[in-house]
Amino acid sequence: ASSLIYVSCHPGTLARDIKRLKNKWQVKALQSIDMFPWTMHVELVALMSMVDE
């Protein structure tokens, strides 16, 4: 696959994993979504594409 959609409910985990994947994947778009407005949580959706070698 040349694209990856990463969904996370924890910004720290998303940042950690993007850092781990940065050699092969790059973030093309990042969007926060408030799916549960009665809580303090937001979902983060990152669209990533494979880096050309």
N, CA, C and O atoms as a CHARMM CRD file, in Angstrom:
* protein
*
  212
    1    1 ALA  N      0.84300  -1.18800   0.00000 PROA 1      0.00000
    2    1 ALA  CA     0.00000   0.00000   0.00000 PROA 1      0.00000
    3    1 ALA  C      0.88400   1.24500   0.00000 PROA 1      0.00000
    4    1 ALA  O      1.94000   1.26700   0.63300 PROA 1      0.00000
    5    2 SER  N      0.44800   2.26400  -0.70500 PROA 2      0.00000
    6    2 SER  CA     1.22700   3.50000  -0.75500 PROA 2      0.00000
    7    2 SER  C      0.63500   4.58800   0.13000 PROA 2      0.00000
    8    2 SER  O      1.22400   5.65900   0.28000 PROA 2      0.00000
    9    3 SER  N     -0.53000   4.31700   0.71700 PROA 3      0.00000
   10    3 SER  CA    -1.16300   5.26800   1.63600 PROA 3      0.00000
   11    3 SER  C     -1.53500   4.56900   2.93000 PROA 3      0.00000
   12    3 SER  O     -1.77400   3.36200   2.96400 PROA 3      0.00000
   13    4 LEU  N     -1.57500   5.35800   3.99000 PROA 4      0.00000
   14    4 LEU  CA    -1.89500   4.83800   5.31200 PROA 4      0.00000
   15    4 LEU  C     -2.75400   5.87400   6.01900 PROA 4      0.00000
   16    4 LEU  O     -2.42100   7.05900   6.02900 PROA 4      0.00000
   17    5 ILE  N     -3.85200   5.43500   6.60700 PROA 5      0.00000
   18    5 ILE  CA    -4.67500   6.31400   7.43000 PROA 5      0.00000
   19    5 ILE  C     -4.51100   5.85200   8.86500 PROA 5      0.00000
   20    5 ILE  O     -4.82500   4.70900   9.19900 PROA 5      0.00000
   21    6 TYR  N     -4.02200   6.73800   9.70400 PROA 6      0.00000
   22    6 TYR  CA    -3.74400   6.43400  11.11400 PROA 6      0.00000
   23    6 TYR  C     -4.75400   7.20900  11.95000 PROA 6      0.00000
   24    6 TYR  O     -4.83100   8.43400  11.85500 PROA 6      0.00000
   25    7 VAL  N     -5.53000   6.50000  12.77200 PROA 7      0.00000
   26    7 VAL  CA    -6.50900   7.12400  13.65900 PROA 7      0.00000
   27    7 VAL  C     -6.05100   6.90400  15.08700 PROA 7      0.00000
   28    7 VAL  O     -5.73700   5.78100  15.48000 PROA 7      0.00000
   29    8 SER  N     -6.01300   7.97900  15.86400 PROA 8      0.00000
   30    8 SER  CA    -5.53400   7.89400  17.24000 PROA 8      0.00000
   31    8 SER  C     -6.39200   8.75900  18.15400 PROA 8      0.00000
   32    8 SER  O     -6.90200   9.80200  17.74700 PROA 8      0.00000
   33    9 CYS  N     -6.54000   8.31000  19.38900 PROA 9      0.00000
   34    9 CYS  CA    -7.24800   9.12400  20.38400 PROA 9      0.00000
   35    9 CYS  C     -6.26000   9.71300  21.39000 PROA 9      0.00000
   36    9 CYS  O     -6.66400  10.27800  22.40700 PROA 9      0.00000
   37   10 HSD  N     -4.96000   9.57800  21.10000 PROA 10     0.00000
   38   10 HSD  CA    -3.94800  10.08500  22.02800 PROA 10     0.00000
   39   10 HSD  C     -2.85200  10.79400  21.23300 PROA 10     0.00000
   40   10 HSD  O     -2.08100  10.13400  20.53700 PROA 10     0.00000
   41   11 PRO  N     -2.76700  12.12200  21.32200 PROA 11     0.00000
   42   11 PRO  CA    -1.78100  12.87600  20.53900 PROA 11     0.00000
   43   11 PRO  C     -0.34000  12.42600  20.76400 PROA 11     0.00000
   44   11 PRO  O      0.45200  12.40200  19.82200 PROA 11     0.00000
   45   12 GLY  N      0.00700  12.07100  21.99800 PROA 12     0.00000
   46   12 GLY  CA     1.37300  11.63700  22.28500 PROA 12     0.00000
   47   12 GLY  C      1.74100  10.35600  21.57000 PROA 12     0.00000
   48   12 GLY  O      2.85800  10.21200  21.07300 PROA 12     0.00000
   49   13 THR  N      0.80500   9.42600  21.51800 PROA 13     0.00000
   50   13 THR  CA     1.03900   8.16000  20.82400 PROA 13     0.00000
   51   13 THR  C      1.17200   8.38400  19.32300 PROA 13     0.00000
   52   13 THR  O      2.03900   7.79700  18.67500 PROA 13     0.00000
   53   14 LEU  N      0.31500   9.22900  18.77700 PROA 14     0.00000
   54   14 LEU  CA     0.40000   9.54100  17.35200 PROA 14     0.00000
   55   14 LEU  C      1.75200  10.16100  17.02700 PROA 14     0.00000
   56   14 LEU  O      2.39800   9.75900  16.05900 PROA 14     0.00000
   57   15 ALA  N      2.18900  11.13000  17.81900 PROA 15     0.00000
   58   15 ALA  CA     3.48900  11.77700  17.59000 PROA 15     0.00000
   59   15 ALA  C      4.62400  10.76300  17.67300 PROA 15     0.00000
   60   15 ALA  O      5.53800  10.78100  16.84900 PROA 15     0.00000
   61   16 ARG  N      4.56700   9.88100  18.66800 PROA 16     0.00000
   62   16 ARG  CA     5.60100   8.85200  18.82800 PROA 16     0.00000
   63   16 ARG  C      5.66400   7.95100  17.59900 PROA 16     0.00000
   64   16 ARG  O      6.74700   7.66600  17.08700 PROA 16     0.00000
   65   17 ASP  N      4.49800   7.50200  17.12500 PROA 17     0.00000
   66   17 ASP  CA     4.47200   6.56900  16.00400 PROA 17     0.00000
   67   17 ASP  C      4.84300   7.23500  14.68500 PROA 17     0.00000
   68   17 ASP  O      5.49200   6.61500  13.84300 PROA 17     0.00000
   69   18 ILE  N      4.44100   8.49100  14.49500 PROA 18     0.00000
   70   18 ILE  CA     4.85600   9.21500  13.28500 PROA 18     0.00000
   71   18 ILE  C      6.37400   9.34000  13.26300 PROA 18     0.00000
   72   18 ILE  O      6.99800   9.18900  12.21300 PROA 18     0.00000
   73   19 LYS  N      6.95900   9.61300  14.41000 PROA 19     0.00000
   74   19 LYS  CA     8.42400   9.71200  14.49400 PROA 19     0.00000
   75   19 LYS  C      9.07400   8.37800  14.12200 PROA 19     0.00000
   76   19 LYS  O     10.08400   8.35200  13.41900 PROA 19     0.00000
   77   20 ARG  N      8.49500   7.27700  14.59400 PROA 20     0.00000
   78   20 ARG  CA     9.04100   5.94600  14.28700 PROA 20     0.00000
   79   20 ARG  C      8.88900   5.58800  12.81000 PROA 20     0.00000
   80   20 ARG  O      9.71200   4.85700  12.25800 PROA 20     0.00000
   81   21 LEU  N      7.84700   6.09800  12.17700 PROA 21     0.00000
   82   21 LEU  CA     7.55900   5.75100  10.78300 PROA 21     0.00000
   83   21 LEU  C      8.16900   6.71700   9.76800 PROA 21     0.00000
   84   21 LEU  O      8.05400   6.49300   8.56300 PROA 21     0.00000
   85   22 LYS  N      8.81700   7.79200  10.23600 PROA 22     0.00000
   86   22 LYS  CA     9.21800   8.88800   9.34600 PROA 22     0.00000
   87   22 LYS  C     10.19400   8.49700   8.24100 PROA 22     0.00000
   88   22 LYS  O     10.27400   9.20200   7.23500 PROA 22     0.00000
   89   23 ASN  N     10.93600   7.40600   8.38800 PROA 23     0.00000
   90   23 ASN  CA    11.87100   6.99600   7.33600 PROA 23     0.00000
   91   23 ASN  C     11.15900   6.44800   6.10700 PROA 23     0.00000
   92   23 ASN  O     11.69400   6.51700   5.00000 PROA 23     0.00000
   93   24 LYS  N      9.94600   5.90000   6.29100 PROA 24     0.00000
   94   24 LYS  CA     9.23000   5.30000   5.16500 PROA 24     0.00000
   95   24 LYS  C      7.90800   5.99400   4.85100 PROA 24     0.00000
   96   24 LYS  O      7.35900   5.82000   3.76200 PROA 24     0.00000
   97   25 TRP  N      7.39000   6.78700   5.80400 PROA 25     0.00000
   98   25 TRP  CA     6.08400   7.42300   5.62700 PROA 25     0.00000
   99   25 TRP  C      6.15700   8.90500   5.97500 PROA 25     0.00000
  100   25 TRP  O      6.90300   9.30300   6.86900 PROA 25     0.00000
  101   26 GLN  N      5.37400   9.72400   5.26300 PROA 26     0.00000
  102   26 GLN  CA     5.29900  11.13600   5.60900 PROA 26     0.00000
  103   26 GLN  C      3.83200  11.55500   5.71000 PROA 26     0.00000
  104   26 GLN  O      2.97800  11.06400   4.97300 PROA 26     0.00000
  105   27 VAL  N      3.56100  12.46900   6.63600 PROA 27     0.00000
  106   27 VAL  CA     2.20100  12.94700   6.86300 PROA 27     0.00000
  107   27 VAL  C      1.82600  13.92200   5.75000 PROA 27     0.00000
  108   27 VAL  O      2.54200  14.88800   5.49000 PROA 27     0.00000
  109   28 LYS  N      0.70800  13.65900   5.10500 PROA 28     0.00000
  110   28 LYS  CA     0.19300  14.53900   4.05400 PROA 28     0.00000
  111   28 LYS  C     -0.91800  15.44000   4.58100 PROA 28     0.00000
  112   28 LYS  O     -1.07800  16.57100   4.12100 PROA 28     0.00000
  113   29 ALA  N     -1.68600  14.93500   5.54900 PROA 29     0.00000
  114   29 ALA  CA    -2.77400  15.72200   6.14100 PROA 29     0.00000
  115   29 ALA  C     -3.02400  15.21900   7.55300 PROA 29     0.00000
  116   29 ALA  O     -2.83900  14.04000   7.85300 PROA 29     0.00000
  117   30 LEU  N     -3.44700  16.13300   8.41100 PROA 30     0.00000
  118   30 LEU  CA    -3.75000  15.78800   9.80000 PROA 30     0.00000
  119   30 LEU  C     -5.01000  16.54600  10.19600 PROA 30     0.00000
  120   30 LEU  O     -5.10900  17.75500   9.98900 PROA 30     0.00000
  121   31 GLN  N     -5.97100  15.82500  10.76700 PROA 31     0.00000
  122   31 GLN  CA    -7.24900  16.44100  11.13400 PROA 31     0.00000
  123   31 GLN  C     -7.68600  15.94800  12.50200 PROA 31     0.00000
  124   31 GLN  O     -7.62600  14.75100  12.78500 PROA 31     0.00000
  125   32 SER  N     -8.12000  16.85900  13.34300 PROA 32     0.00000
  126   32 SER  CA    -8.72500  16.46300  14.61800 PROA 32     0.00000
  127   32 SER  C    -10.23900  16.42300  14.43400 PROA 32     0.00000
  128   32 SER  O    -10.81300  17.23500  13.70900 PROA 32     0.00000
  129   33 ILE  N    -10.87300  15.46100  15.10400 PROA 33     0.00000
  130   33 ILE  CA   -12.31900  15.29200  15.00900 PROA 33     0.00000
  131   33 ILE  C    -12.86900  15.10600  16.41600 PROA 33     0.00000
  132   33 ILE  O    -12.42400  14.22600  17.15200 PROA 33     0.00000
  133   34 ASP  N    -13.83100  15.93300  16.78100 PROA 34     0.00000
  134   34 ASP  CA   -14.45000  15.84500  18.10300 PROA 34     0.00000
  135   34 ASP  C    -15.67300  14.93400  18.00600 PROA 34     0.00000
  136   34 ASP  O    -16.80000  15.40700  17.86100 PROA 34     0.00000
  137   35 MET  N    -15.44000  13.63300  18.08700 PROA 35     0.00000
  138   35 MET  CA   -16.52400  12.65800  17.96900 PROA 35     0.00000
  139   35 MET  C    -17.34000  12.54200  19.25400 PROA 35     0.00000
  140   35 MET  O    -18.48000  12.07800  19.22600 PROA 35     0.00000
  141   36 PHE  N    -16.77100  12.95500  20.35800 PROA 36     0.00000
  142   36 PHE  CA   -17.42800  12.82900  21.65300 PROA 36     0.00000
  143   36 PHE  C    -17.39100  14.18700  22.35300 PROA 36     0.00000
  144   36 PHE  O    -16.58000  14.38500  23.25800 PROA 36     0.00000
  145   37 PRO  N    -18.25300  15.12700  21.95200 PROA 37     0.00000
  146   37 PRO  CA   -18.17000  16.50200  22.44700 PROA 37     0.00000
  147   37 PRO  C    -18.40500  16.64200  23.95100 PROA 37     0.00000
  148   37 PRO  O    -18.06000  17.67300  24.53000 PROA 37     0.00000
  149   38 TRP  N    -18.97000  15.65500  24.57700 PROA 38     0.00000
  150   38 TRP  CA   -19.21400  15.71300  26.02000 PROA 38     0.00000
  151   38 TRP  C    -17.99200  15.28800  26.82500 PROA 38     0.00000
  152   38 TRP  O    -18.03200  15.28100  28.05500 PROA 38     0.00000
  153   39 THR  N    -16.89900  14.93200  26.13700 PROA 39     0.00000
  154   39 THR  CA   -15.65400  14.56500  26.81100 PROA 39     0.00000
  155   39 THR  C    -14.54400  15.51900  26.38400 PROA 39     0.00000
  156   39 THR  O    -14.74300  16.36700  25.51300 PROA 39     0.00000
  157   40 MET  N    -13.38300  15.37600  27.00000 PROA 40     0.00000
  158   40 MET  CA   -12.22000  16.19600  26.64400 PROA 40     0.00000
  159   40 MET  C    -11.38900  15.55200  25.53600 PROA 40     0.00000
  160   40 MET  O    -10.35600  16.10100  25.15200 PROA 40     0.00000
  161   41 HSD  N    -11.81300  14.40600  25.01600 PROA 41     0.00000
  162   41 HSD  CA   -11.02900  13.65700  24.03400 PROA 41     0.00000
  163   41 HSD  C    -11.34800  14.09100  22.60400 PROA 41     0.00000
  164   41 HSD  O    -12.47900  14.45800  22.28700 PROA 41     0.00000
  165   42 VAL  N    -10.34100  14.04100  21.76000 PROA 42     0.00000
  166   42 VAL  CA   -10.52900  14.23500  20.32200 PROA 42     0.00000
  167   42 VAL  C     -9.82700  13.09300  19.60100 PROA 42     0.00000
  168   42 VAL  O     -8.83300  12.55300  20.08500 PROA 42     0.00000
  169   43 GLU  N    -10.35200  12.74000  18.45500 PROA 43     0.00000
  170   43 GLU  CA    -9.71100  11.75100  17.60100 PROA 43     0.00000
  171   43 GLU  C     -8.82000  12.50200  16.62000 PROA 43     0.00000
  172   43 GLU  O     -9.16700  13.59000  16.16200 PROA 43     0.00000
  173   44 LEU  N     -7.68600  11.92200  16.30600 PROA 44     0.00000
  174   44 LEU  CA    -6.77300  12.49700  15.32100 PROA 44     0.00000
  175   44 LEU  C     -6.66200  11.53000  14.15300 PROA 44     0.00000
  176   44 LEU  O     -6.48000  10.32800  14.34200 PROA 44     0.00000
  177   45 VAL  N     -6.77100  12.06400  12.95500 PROA 45     0.00000
  178   45 VAL  CA    -6.66900  11.25300  11.74700 PROA 45     0.00000
  179   45 VAL  C     -5.51800  11.80300  10.91800 PROA 45     0.00000
  180   45 VAL  O     -5.51000  12.97700  10.54600 PROA 45     0.00000
  181   46 ALA  N     -4.55400  10.94800  10.63400 PROA 46     0.00000
  182   46 ALA  CA    -3.40100  11.34200   9.82200 PROA 46     0.00000
  183   46 ALA  C     -3.42100  10.55000   8.51700 PROA 46     0.00000
  184   46 ALA  O     -3.51200   9.32300   8.52800 PROA 46     0.00000
  185   47 LEU  N     -3.33700  11.25400   7.40600 PROA 47     0.00000
  186   47 LEU  CA    -3.17000  10.61500   6.10700 PROA 47     0.00000
  187   47 LEU  C     -1.68300  10.62100   5.81100 PROA 47     0.00000
  188   47 LEU  O     -1.04700  11.67400   5.78000 PROA 47     0.00000
  189   48 MET  N     -1.13800   9.43800   5.59300 PROA 48     0.00000
  190   48 MET  CA     0.29900   9.31100   5.35900 PROA 48     0.00000
  191   48 MET  C      0.53600   8.63800   4.01700 PROA 48     0.00000
  192   48 MET  O     -0.26300   7.81000   3.57800 PROA 48     0.00000
  193   49 SER  N      1.62800   8.99300   3.37200 PROA 49     0.00000
  194   49 SER  CA     2.00000   8.34800   2.11600 PROA 49     0.00000
  195   49 SER  C      3.43500   7.85200   2.21600 PROA 49     0.00000
  196   49 SER  O      4.26200   8.39600   2.94700 PROA 49     0.00000
  197   50 MET  N      3.69400   6.80000   1.45200 PROA 50     0.00000
  198   50 MET  CA     5.02000   6.20100   1.46300 PROA 50     0.00000
  199   50 MET  C      6.01300   7.15100   0.79900 PROA 50     0.00000
  200   50 MET  O      5.72300   7.74200  -0.24200 PROA 50     0.00000
  201   51 VAL  N      7.17400   7.28800   1.40700 PROA 51     0.00000
  202   51 VAL  CA     8.23200   8.15000   0.88400 PROA 51     0.00000
  203   51 VAL  C      8.86400   7.47400  -0.32800 PROA 51     0.00000
  204   51 VAL  O      9.16700   6.28100  -0.29200 PROA 51     0.00000
  205   52 ASP  N      9.06100   8.23800  -1.39600 PROA 52     0.00000
  206   52 ASP  CA     9.74800   7.69700  -2.57800 PROA 52     0.00000
  207   52 ASP  C     11.19900   7.43000  -2.24400 PROA 52     0.00000
  208   52 ASP  O     11.85700   8.22800  -1.57800 PROA 52     0.00000
  209   53 GLU  N     11.68600   6.29900  -2.71600 PROA 53     0.00000
  210   53 GLU  CA    13.09300   5.96000  -2.44300 PROA 53     0.00000
  211   53 GLU  C     13.94400   6.19100  -3.65500 PROA 53     0.00000
  212   53 GLU  O     15.15300   5.96100  -3.61400 PROA 53     0.00000
